[in-house]
């Protein structure tokens, strides 16, 4: 039996190890370029909300968030996956939540895997609460183009990119599901949230930034800017949710980097030879500040000729660029938390996640989709579902006609083909069974026909390329599913063992009764 690496199941107590050199760390990262998580679709967890870098499930009173290795820049999802990115974000957030719980409670319940966070369900304020300590990033770019008003705040002339503000600025934005977030003034936030909640959110964000900046500085880092997301519980209590002070929601650089380069930048700008710092950096690129954030990815894309305003997709990074990005994520984790990074066992992250969720009792680890062609007769699918429950197999009934909705069936199969956990589809078509044939021709998982009109065996004459099985009775197809899942689902295996033992017991009892009856005839 394979066992998930303990350090990537429980994150609070990493194993001690010797810190590797940069060259050795990068060489090790290359071994994991294919061991990444693009997404994590777990049908058993129920309703899924797919974010830019997370798959979010709303399971009962809690939210299960799986942080994947996708990375976004300029609101584009890159084609590359960055090894360990999801793990680093969760591990830094766990650390940051522990350091700030005296300021505001957080929604974290536990990390059941290094990429899986369980949080209390909150009502999201739907505002990105951004705090900036320096003129940097998109604000600096707009400022250099002449903008002087940001989120309702007026900026003085004569500021330089990378310059520190006298006091941190609160610059909230809307929270867009897709596309670009939009700047919001405090008045707009008040209109959305109410004055009291808007004021509490702003004050809390500023306090969190201040604490984060203090903690970062102690380990030689500068928290340039960051964003927070807040939610409220059923009692209206404000909580910080999602993540905190990670490289994906913050900009950071070393104190040494800023203190050694910004004074030189300021002096150069005083000469009047350059219209802005961007022009200065073209002439003197050695003054560019190295960041521990997604800025490295943004810069790499721009250097490749990517235009976020004109292009429709981001280009693919080279392996060297991916390794550099992963190294920066690992470096910031070690610097911020003071812990040494532990490379996990070489196992597919999706497989490890399923194992850890099973171990926590949050997942059976197998799922059945029961597809009927109409909603007029759900008795048969419901009977199958009841039989599956006897084997502890979770399932869902879907309605889709192969004849009337071929496009929708294709989309449905494409979605379930991405399932992280093992899956089976049971087709409940009557009459001419095109459903099982169409589904099995597209599916990466087994498809079994269990027709609602009994011994209808039309599915046995499906054309070449169709691979469906045929089981006539609901109780038999449920046992077939149990046999399929038993090798990797302990709960199902135990239920199957019990069912077989019960069946054997009944046969033995019947045999004993028959033997006694025979003996009585002889006497």
Backbone torsions as a table, in degrees:
resi	resn	phi	psi	omega
1	UNK	NA	131.4	178.1
2	UNK	-80.5	142.5	-179.8
3	UNK	-122.3	132.2	179.2
4	UNK	-66.7	146.4	-179.7
5	UNK	-60.0	121.9	-174.7
6	UNK	-55.9	-38.3	-176.9
7	UNK	-66.3	-22.3	178.4
8	UNK	-100.3	11.0	169.2
9	UNK	-104.7	-47.7	177.9
10	UNK	-116.0	123.1	-170.2
11	UNK	-98.4	-8.2	-172.6
12	UNK	-72.6	-23.8	-174.5
13	UNK	-131.4	73.3	179.5
14	UNK	-60.8	148.1	178.7
15	UNK	-72.6	144.0	179.7
16	UNK	-70.5	144.1	175.6
17	UNK	-160.0	168.5	179.9
18	UNK	-84.4	133.9	-179.4
19	UNK	-66.6	131.9	-178.6
20	UNK	-84.6	157.0	175.2
21	UNK	-71.4	164.2	179.2
22	UNK	-59.5	-44.0	-178.6
23	UNK	-63.9	-43.4	-179.7
24	UNK	-67.3	-38.9	179.1
25	UNK	-63.2	-44.7	-179.8
26	UNK	-65.4	-37.9	177.7
27	UNK	-64.2	-38.4	178.8
28	UNK	-68.0	-39.3	178.9
29	UNK	-57.4	-38.8	-178.1
30	UNK	-59.7	-27.7	179.6
31	UNK	-70.7	-14.6	-175.2
32	UNK	-111.4	10.8	-176.0
33	UNK	-59.7	-28.7	179.7
34	UNK	-97.7	-3.6	-180.0
35	UNK	-100.3	67.3	-176.0
36	UNK	-126.5	169.3	-177.5
37	UNK	-119.9	106.1	179.3
38	UNK	-73.9	-38.5	175.5
39	UNK	-163.5	171.8	-177.9
40	UNK	-142.6	92.0	180.0
41	UNK	-95.5	113.1	-178.7
42	UNK	-121.5	91.6	-174.9
43	UNK	-53.9	-32.9	-176.9
44	UNK	-61.7	-26.3	-178.4
45	UNK	-79.2	-8.5	174.5
46	UNK	93.5	-145.4	-174.4
47	UNK	-56.1	129.6	-179.7
48	UNK	-118.5	136.1	170.7
49	UNK	-113.1	120.8	-176.0
50	UNK	-94.7	110.3	177.0
51	UNK	-91.9	-175.6	-179.1
52	UNK	-64.7	-41.4	-176.4
53	UNK	-130.2	14.0	-179.2
54	UNK	-143.5	149.6	167.0
55	UNK	-108.8	122.0	-171.3
56	UNK	-116.1	128.7	-179.4
57	UNK	-118.3	135.7	179.9
58	UNK	-103.1	93.0	-174.7
59	UNK	-109.9	100.9	179.8
60	UNK	63.0	-132.6	-177.0
61	UNK	-79.4	-5.4	-173.9
62	UNK	-117.3	166.4	174.7
63	UNK	-117.5	128.8	177.0
64	UNK	-106.4	118.9	-177.5
65	UNK	-114.6	122.8	176.6
66	UNK	-105.4	114.5	-179.3
67	UNK	-89.3	118.8	-176.2
68	UNK	-94.2	-174.2	-176.6
69	UNK	-101.2	13.7	172.8
70	UNK	-70.7	156.6	176.8
71	UNK	-138.7	140.8	179.8
72	UNK	-115.4	150.0	175.4
73	UNK	-150.2	136.0	-176.4
74	UNK	55.7	31.4	-178.8
75	UNK	66.4	20.2	173.3
76	UNK	-111.4	138.6	172.3
77	UNK	-84.7	124.2	-178.7
78	UNK	-74.4	150.4	177.7
79	UNK	-70.3	-20.9	179.6
80	UNK	-81.7	154.2	169.7
81	UNK	-111.6	140.3	-176.5
82	UNK	-104.0	113.0	-179.1
83	UNK	-54.5	135.2	174.2
84	UNK	72.4	0.3	-177.8
85	UNK	-59.7	-46.1	-179.7
86	UNK	-62.4	-40.2	-179.7
87	UNK	-65.2	-43.8	-178.9
88	UNK	-61.4	-43.7	-179.2
89	UNK	-59.2	-46.0	-179.1
90	UNK	-66.7	-39.1	-176.0
91	UNK	-71.0	-38.5	176.8
92	UNK	-69.0	-40.0	179.5
93	UNK	-62.4	-42.1	178.5
94	UNK	-58.3	-44.4	178.9
95	UNK	-63.7	-47.0	-177.1
96	UNK	-65.3	-39.6	177.8
97	UNK	-59.9	-39.7	-179.7
98	UNK	-66.2	-29.8	-177.2
99	UNK	-83.9	-11.0	-173.4
100	UNK	-124.8	8.5	-175.5
101	UNK	-67.9	-15.4	175.5
102	UNK	-78.5	-17.6	178.4
103	UNK	-87.5	-46.9	-179.0
104	UNK	-153.6	139.0	176.5
105	UNK	-66.1	152.5	176.9
106	UNK	-115.2	164.8	-173.7
107	UNK	-87.3	-2.9	-174.5
108	UNK	-64.3	130.2	172.2
109	UNK	-101.9	-54.8	176.6
110	UNK	-166.5	160.6	169.7
111	UNK	-103.1	112.7	-178.0
112	UNK	-89.6	-11.6	174.9
113	UNK	-155.8	158.1	-178.7
114	UNK	-62.4	-14.6	178.9
115	UNK	-114.4	4.2	-176.1
116	UNK	-125.7	121.8	-179.6
117	UNK	-116.3	134.7	173.2
118	UNK	-107.1	121.6	179.8
119	UNK	-124.5	157.6	173.9
120	UNK	-66.6	145.1	178.8
121	UNK	-74.2	128.0	-178.5
122	UNK	-126.9	160.1	170.3
123	UNK	-89.0	111.2	-176.1
124	UNK	-67.7	136.3	177.2
125	UNK	-71.1	-16.6	178.6
126	UNK	60.2	38.0	173.3
127	UNK	-134.0	134.3	172.8
128	UNK	-84.4	113.0	-175.4
129	UNK	-93.3	95.9	-173.1
130	UNK	-100.5	133.7	176.0
131	UNK	-123.4	130.5	-177.4
132	UNK	-119.3	128.2	175.9
133	UNK	-99.0	-12.4	-174.9
134	UNK	-142.8	157.1	175.2
135	UNK	-80.7	103.3	-169.0
136	UNK	-150.0	167.0	171.3
137	UNK	60.0	-139.4	-175.9
138	UNK	-64.3	-32.4	178.1
139	UNK	-65.2	-42.2	179.0
140	UNK	-64.4	-40.5	179.7
141	UNK	-62.7	-44.4	178.9
142	UNK	-67.1	-38.2	179.7
143	UNK	-62.6	-42.3	-179.7
144	UNK	-66.4	-22.3	177.5
145	UNK	-87.8	-2.0	175.6
146	UNK	114.5	-8.4	178.8
147	UNK	-66.7	139.8	179.9
148	UNK	-131.2	0.2	177.9
149	UNK	-123.9	124.8	-178.4
150	UNK	-132.7	120.7	178.4
151	UNK	52.8	37.7	178.8
152	UNK	83.2	-0.3	-179.4
153	UNK	-100.3	134.2	178.6
154	UNK	-90.6	132.4	-178.4
155	UNK	-106.9	143.0	178.1
156	UNK	-75.0	157.5	172.7
157	UNK	-74.2	164.6	171.2
158	UNK	84.3	10.6	178.5
159	UNK	-86.6	154.0	178.5
160	UNK	-109.5	147.3	167.4
161	UNK	-53.4	139.0	-178.6
162	UNK	80.3	-1.4	-178.2
163	UNK	-74.4	143.2	178.9
164	UNK	-81.0	135.7	175.7
165	UNK	-76.8	153.9	177.7
166	UNK	-61.5	-41.2	174.0
167	UNK	-136.5	147.4	-179.9
168	UNK	-58.5	145.8	-179.0
169	UNK	-103.6	140.4	175.9
170	UNK	-98.0	112.3	-174.9
171	UNK	-128.3	76.3	-175.5
172	UNK	-70.0	157.7	174.4
173	UNK	-135.4	164.8	172.2
174	UNK	-69.5	162.1	178.9
175	UNK	-108.3	99.4	-176.7
176	UNK	-88.0	134.3	176.0
177	UNK	-69.0	-38.7	175.3
178	UNK	-137.3	156.7	178.6
179	UNK	78.0	-157.2	-171.6
180	UNK	-91.6	141.3	169.8
181	UNK	-74.6	149.9	-178.5
182	UNK	-111.9	137.9	177.2
183	UNK	-59.3	145.3	177.8
184	UNK	-129.3	141.9	172.3
185	UNK	-83.0	165.1	177.8
186	UNK	-61.6	-34.7	178.6
187	UNK	-63.2	-39.0	178.8
188	UNK	-69.1	-36.5	176.7
189	UNK	-65.3	-41.8	178.7
190	UNK	-62.6	-39.0	179.8
191	UNK	-65.1	-35.4	-178.7
192	UNK	-77.7	-42.8	-171.7
193	UNK	-105.3	-16.9	-169.7
194	UNK	94.6	149.3	-174.5
195	UNK	-61.5	-43.4	-176.3
196	UNK	-64.6	-49.2	-178.5
197	UNK	-66.5	-38.5	178.3
198	UNK	-61.4	-42.8	179.5
199	UNK	-65.2	-43.2	178.7
200	UNK	-63.4	-41.7	-179.4
201	UNK	-64.5	-44.2	179.5
202	UNK	-62.4	-49.4	-178.0
203	UNK	-61.3	-41.0	-179.3
204	UNK	-67.1	-41.7	178.5
205	UNK	-61.3	-42.6	179.3
206	UNK	-64.9	-38.4	178.4
207	UNK	-67.7	-40.6	178.5
208	UNK	-63.9	-40.6	178.4
209	UNK	-64.0	-44.0	-179.9
210	UNK	-60.1	-44.7	178.3
211	UNK	-63.7	-43.7	179.0
212	UNK	-61.2	-42.9	179.6
213	UNK	-62.7	-40.9	179.4
214	UNK	-64.3	-45.3	-179.3
215	UNK	-65.9	-40.9	179.6
216	UNK	-64.2	-42.0	-177.2
217	UNK	-63.1	-33.2	178.8
218	UNK	-62.4	-26.8	178.4
219	UNK	-106.9	21.6	172.7
220	UNK	82.5	17.4	-179.3
221	UNK	-115.5	158.1	175.3
222	UNK	-115.5	124.8	174.6
223	UNK	-87.1	102.0	-173.0
224	UNK	-73.0	-53.7	175.2
225	UNK	-157.5	165.0	-178.7
226	UNK	-161.3	166.7	176.5
227	UNK	-130.3	149.1	177.8
228	UNK	-127.4	155.4	170.5
229	UNK	-121.4	136.1	-179.4
230	UNK	-118.4	154.9	172.9
231	UNK	-142.7	168.2	177.3
232	UNK	-122.9	145.6	177.8
233	UNK	-85.8	-171.2	-176.2
234	UNK	-65.6	-16.3	178.0
235	UNK	-99.7	6.8	179.2
236	UNK	79.8	13.1	-179.6
237	UNK	-81.1	130.1	-178.4
238	UNK	-72.7	135.0	176.9
239	UNK	-131.8	148.7	168.5
240	UNK	-87.8	134.6	-175.9
241	UNK	-126.0	-177.7	175.1
242	UNK	67.4	-103.0	-178.4
243	UNK	-140.9	171.1	-179.5
244	UNK	-149.8	129.1	173.2
245	UNK	54.7	38.7	176.5
246	UNK	-97.7	166.3	178.1
247	UNK	-63.4	-18.1	179.7
248	UNK	-85.1	-24.1	-179.4
249	UNK	-113.8	8.2	-177.0
250	UNK	-141.0	159.3	165.1
251	UNK	-108.2	138.0	178.6
252	UNK	-141.8	152.6	167.3
253	UNK	-149.1	170.5	178.4
254	UNK	-76.5	150.1	175.9
255	UNK	-59.2	-41.2	180.0
256	UNK	-60.3	-40.7	-179.6
257	UNK	-60.5	-47.6	-177.7
258	UNK	-70.1	-44.4	-176.2
259	UNK	-69.2	-26.0	179.7
260	UNK	-86.3	-24.7	-174.3
261	UNK	-109.2	-37.7	-174.7
262	UNK	-63.4	-41.9	177.4
263	UNK	-56.5	-36.0	178.1
264	UNK	-68.1	-39.4	177.5
265	UNK	-62.4	-45.4	-179.8
266	UNK	-60.3	-41.6	179.5
267	UNK	-65.2	-42.9	178.9
268	UNK	-61.8	-38.9	-178.4
269	UNK	-69.4	-26.8	178.3
270	UNK	-68.4	-20.1	-179.0
271	UNK	-71.7	-21.0	-178.7
272	UNK	78.3	9.8	-178.0
273	UNK	-81.8	-12.5	-175.3
274	UNK	-130.1	137.5	-178.9
275	UNK	-66.6	-34.2	179.4
276	UNK	-160.4	175.6	-176.6
277	UNK	-66.5	-32.9	178.4
278	UNK	-59.0	-42.8	177.2
279	UNK	-66.0	-37.7	177.6
280	UNK	-61.0	-43.9	-177.2
281	UNK	-67.7	-26.5	175.0
282	UNK	-65.9	-36.5	179.7
283	UNK	-81.6	-33.7	-177.6
284	UNK	-132.7	74.2	-176.3
285	UNK	-62.9	-17.9	179.4
286	UNK	-66.9	-13.5	179.0
287	UNK	-87.7	-4.2	-179.7
288	UNK	-64.7	135.3	-178.0
289	UNK	-85.5	130.4	177.9
290	UNK	-82.3	127.2	-177.2
291	UNK	-108.6	153.4	167.9
292	UNK	-102.9	80.6	-177.6
293	UNK	-167.8	-173.1	177.6
294	UNK	-72.3	-3.2	-179.6
295	UNK	-60.7	-33.1	177.3
296	UNK	-57.6	-42.8	-179.9
297	UNK	-67.7	-43.0	178.5
298	UNK	-58.5	-46.6	-179.6
299	UNK	-63.3	-40.9	179.5
300	UNK	-61.4	-41.8	179.1
301	UNK	-64.4	-43.6	-180.0
302	UNK	-64.0	-39.0	178.8
303	UNK	-66.3	-24.4	177.2
304	UNK	-84.0	0.7	178.4
305	UNK	92.3	10.4	-179.4
306	UNK	-71.2	132.3	177.4
307	UNK	-115.5	104.5	-176.0
308	UNK	-63.6	-18.2	-179.6
309	UNK	-87.7	-20.9	-175.7
310	UNK	-114.8	-36.5	-175.3
311	UNK	-75.2	151.9	-177.9
312	UNK	-101.0	-9.7	178.3
313	UNK	-152.0	150.3	179.3
314	UNK	-82.5	144.9	178.6
315	UNK	-74.7	166.5	-180.0
316	UNK	-85.1	134.1	176.9
317	UNK	-77.2	157.4	174.8
318	UNK	-77.4	164.4	176.8
319	UNK	-59.6	-38.2	179.0
320	UNK	-62.0	-40.9	179.0
321	UNK	-67.7	-38.5	177.3
322	UNK	-63.8	-44.3	179.3
323	UNK	-62.5	-43.2	179.0
324	UNK	-61.5	-41.7	179.8
325	UNK	-64.5	-46.4	178.8
326	UNK	-61.3	-40.0	179.1
327	UNK	-61.9	-38.9	179.9
328	UNK	-67.6	-38.4	176.3
329	UNK	-61.2	-46.7	-179.7
330	UNK	-63.2	-41.9	-178.9
331	UNK	-62.3	-41.7	-178.6
332	UNK	-69.2	-34.5	175.8
333	UNK	-60.8	-48.2	-177.9
334	UNK	-66.0	-39.8	-178.1
335	UNK	-68.1	-44.8	-176.1
336	UNK	-70.9	-47.0	-172.9
337	UNK	-88.8	-19.0	-176.5
338	UNK	76.8	10.2	-179.9
339	UNK	-103.9	155.3	177.8
340	UNK	-89.3	132.5	-179.0
341	UNK	-65.3	136.7	176.4
342	UNK	-112.3	118.4	174.0
343	UNK	-69.4	131.9	-178.5
344	UNK	-74.3	166.9	172.9
345	UNK	-59.0	148.2	-177.6
346	UNK	-76.7	89.3	-179.4
347	UNK	-140.4	148.0	174.7
348	UNK	-55.8	125.6	178.8
349	UNK	-55.5	-37.3	-178.9
350	UNK	-65.2	-39.2	178.7
351	UNK	-66.6	-41.8	179.3
352	UNK	-63.8	-40.2	180.0
353	UNK	-61.5	-46.1	179.0
354	UNK	-60.5	-43.6	-179.7
355	UNK	-61.9	-42.9	-178.5
356	UNK	-71.0	-36.2	176.1
357	UNK	-67.4	-36.8	175.0
358	UNK	-63.2	-44.6	-177.9
359	UNK	-61.8	-32.9	179.9
360	UNK	-83.5	-1.6	-179.5
361	UNK	75.5	16.9	-179.1
362	UNK	-93.4	-7.6	-171.6
363	UNK	-151.4	139.5	170.1
364	UNK	-77.7	-42.3	177.3
365	UNK	102.0	12.9	174.6
366	UNK	-154.1	151.3	-173.2
367	UNK	-147.2	141.6	178.3
368	UNK	-116.8	130.6	172.7
369	UNK	-103.2	119.9	178.8
370	UNK	-101.5	115.2	-175.4
371	UNK	-109.4	122.1	175.1
372	UNK	-109.0	153.1	-176.5
373	UNK	-84.0	-15.0	176.7
374	UNK	-154.0	164.1	178.9
375	UNK	-93.7	7.6	-175.9
376	UNK	-74.3	-27.5	-179.1
377	UNK	-136.8	90.9	-179.4
378	UNK	-94.9	2.0	-178.3
379	UNK	-59.5	-43.1	-178.1
380	UNK	-67.5	-50.3	176.5
381	UNK	-59.4	-38.7	179.3
382	UNK	-66.7	-33.7	175.8
383	UNK	-64.5	-43.6	177.4
384	UNK	-61.7	-43.9	179.7
385	UNK	-60.4	-40.8	178.6
386	UNK	-64.3	-40.4	178.9
387	UNK	-68.1	-36.8	177.6
388	UNK	-63.8	-37.4	179.8
389	UNK	-60.1	-30.1	178.6
390	UNK	-63.5	-25.2	178.8
391	UNK	-102.4	12.7	178.2
392	UNK	64.9	25.9	-177.7
393	UNK	-95.6	118.3	177.4
394	UNK	-72.0	148.9	-177.4
395	UNK	-152.5	167.6	176.6
396	UNK	-144.0	138.5	177.0
397	UNK	-93.6	128.7	175.9
398	UNK	-122.6	150.1	178.6
399	UNK	-111.4	121.6	178.7
400	UNK	-160.9	127.0	-178.8
401	UNK	-97.0	126.6	177.7
402	UNK	-67.4	-30.8	-178.7
403	UNK	-78.0	-45.7	-173.0
404	UNK	-94.0	-20.9	-176.2
405	UNK	-133.3	54.4	-177.3
406	UNK	-60.9	-36.9	179.3
407	UNK	-66.4	-40.4	179.9
408	UNK	-68.3	-38.6	177.4
409	UNK	-61.5	-42.7	178.8
410	UNK	-60.6	-42.5	178.9
411	UNK	-66.1	-39.0	179.8
412	UNK	-63.0	-45.1	179.4
413	UNK	-66.0	-40.4	179.0
414	UNK	-60.5	-39.0	178.3
415	UNK	-65.2	-48.4	-177.6
416	UNK	-71.1	-21.0	174.7
417	UNK	-63.5	-19.7	-179.8
418	UNK	-91.1	4.3	-178.0
419	UNK	-59.2	131.8	177.0
420	UNK	-75.5	-33.2	179.8
421	UNK	-94.7	154.0	177.2
422	UNK	-56.3	144.6	-172.7
423	UNK	-142.6	151.0	174.2
424	UNK	-136.3	144.7	175.9
425	UNK	-113.4	131.0	175.2
426	UNK	-110.8	119.5	-178.8
427	UNK	-91.0	132.2	-178.0
428	UNK	-119.6	48.8	-179.5
429	UNK	-82.9	152.6	174.1
430	UNK	-118.7	165.2	-178.9
431	UNK	68.7	-136.3	178.2
432	UNK	-75.2	114.3	-172.4
433	UNK	-89.0	86.0	174.5
434	UNK	-86.7	-19.2	-174.6
435	UNK	-62.4	-49.6	-177.8
436	UNK	-65.3	-37.2	179.3
437	UNK	-66.8	-48.4	-179.6
438	UNK	-62.7	-43.4	-178.3
439	UNK	-65.4	-45.5	-176.7
440	UNK	-70.1	-24.5	178.2
441	UNK	-71.9	-21.1	-177.2
442	UNK	-108.0	-20.3	-169.2
443	UNK	-82.7	149.3	172.3
444	UNK	-96.5	6.6	-177.3
445	UNK	-128.3	162.9	-178.4
446	UNK	-66.0	142.6	175.1
447	UNK	-121.8	128.4	-178.3
448	UNK	-122.6	129.6	176.7
449	UNK	-89.8	125.5	173.5
450	UNK	-132.3	80.7	-170.3
451	UNK	-63.4	145.3	-178.5
452	UNK	-72.5	-15.8	179.0
453	UNK	-103.3	36.1	170.1
454	UNK	74.0	-120.8	-171.9
455	UNK	-81.4	27.2	175.4
456	UNK	-66.8	109.3	-176.1
457	UNK	-106.4	27.1	-179.2
458	UNK	-61.4	-24.4	-179.2
459	UNK	-67.1	-17.1	-179.2
460	UNK	-74.4	-12.3	-179.8
461	UNK	-108.4	19.4	176.3
462	UNK	-61.0	149.5	-175.2
463	UNK	-67.9	172.2	179.4
464	UNK	-57.0	142.6	-178.3
465	UNK	97.3	-10.7	176.9
466	UNK	-97.3	136.5	-171.5
467	UNK	-128.5	23.8	-176.1
468	UNK	-69.0	148.5	171.2
469	UNK	-92.5	172.6	-178.9
470	UNK	-136.2	119.8	175.3
471	UNK	-133.2	124.3	-169.3
472	UNK	-79.4	-36.7	-171.3
473	UNK	-103.5	141.0	179.3
474	UNK	-55.4	-42.1	-178.7
475	UNK	-67.0	-30.6	-179.8
476	UNK	-77.7	-38.8	179.4
477	UNK	-69.3	-31.0	175.9
478	UNK	-65.9	-42.0	177.7
479	UNK	-67.0	-37.0	176.4
480	UNK	-58.7	-44.2	178.4
481	UNK	-63.6	-40.9	179.3
482	UNK	-62.2	-40.8	178.4
483	UNK	-64.8	-34.3	178.7
484	UNK	-68.7	-41.7	-175.1
485	UNK	-86.9	-16.7	-168.7
486	UNK	-58.6	-33.5	-175.1
487	UNK	-68.6	-22.5	-178.9
488	UNK	-127.0	8.7	176.7
489	UNK	-127.5	97.0	-176.5
490	UNK	-55.6	-39.0	179.7
491	UNK	-63.2	-41.6	179.4
492	UNK	-67.8	-41.6	179.9
493	UNK	-59.9	-43.2	-179.9
494	UNK	-64.4	-41.6	179.5
495	UNK	-66.9	-37.2	178.4
496	UNK	-66.8	-42.8	177.0
497	UNK	-58.4	-42.8	-179.9
498	UNK	-64.6	-40.6	-180.0
499	UNK	-65.1	-43.4	179.9
500	UNK	-65.3	-41.8	178.9
501	UNK	-62.8	-40.5	179.0
502	UNK	-65.8	-41.1	178.2
503	UNK	-63.6	-42.1	178.7
504	UNK	-64.1	-42.6	179.4
505	UNK	-59.8	-44.2	-179.4
506	UNK	-64.2	-38.9	178.6
507	UNK	-66.4	-40.9	179.2
508	UNK	-65.3	-39.4	177.7
509	UNK	-65.3	-39.7	178.6
510	UNK	-65.3	-40.0	178.9
511	UNK	-65.0	-41.7	178.4
512	UNK	-63.3	-40.6	178.9
513	UNK	-64.3	-41.4	179.1
514	UNK	-65.1	-39.0	179.5
515	UNK	-64.8	-44.0	178.4
516	UNK	-62.1	-40.6	179.3
517	UNK	-63.5	-40.0	179.1
518	UNK	-65.6	-42.8	-180.0
519	UNK	-62.8	-37.6	179.9
520	UNK	-65.9	-33.0	177.6
521	UNK	-68.4	-35.2	-179.1
522	UNK	-71.6	-28.3	-178.9
523	UNK	-96.1	NA	NA
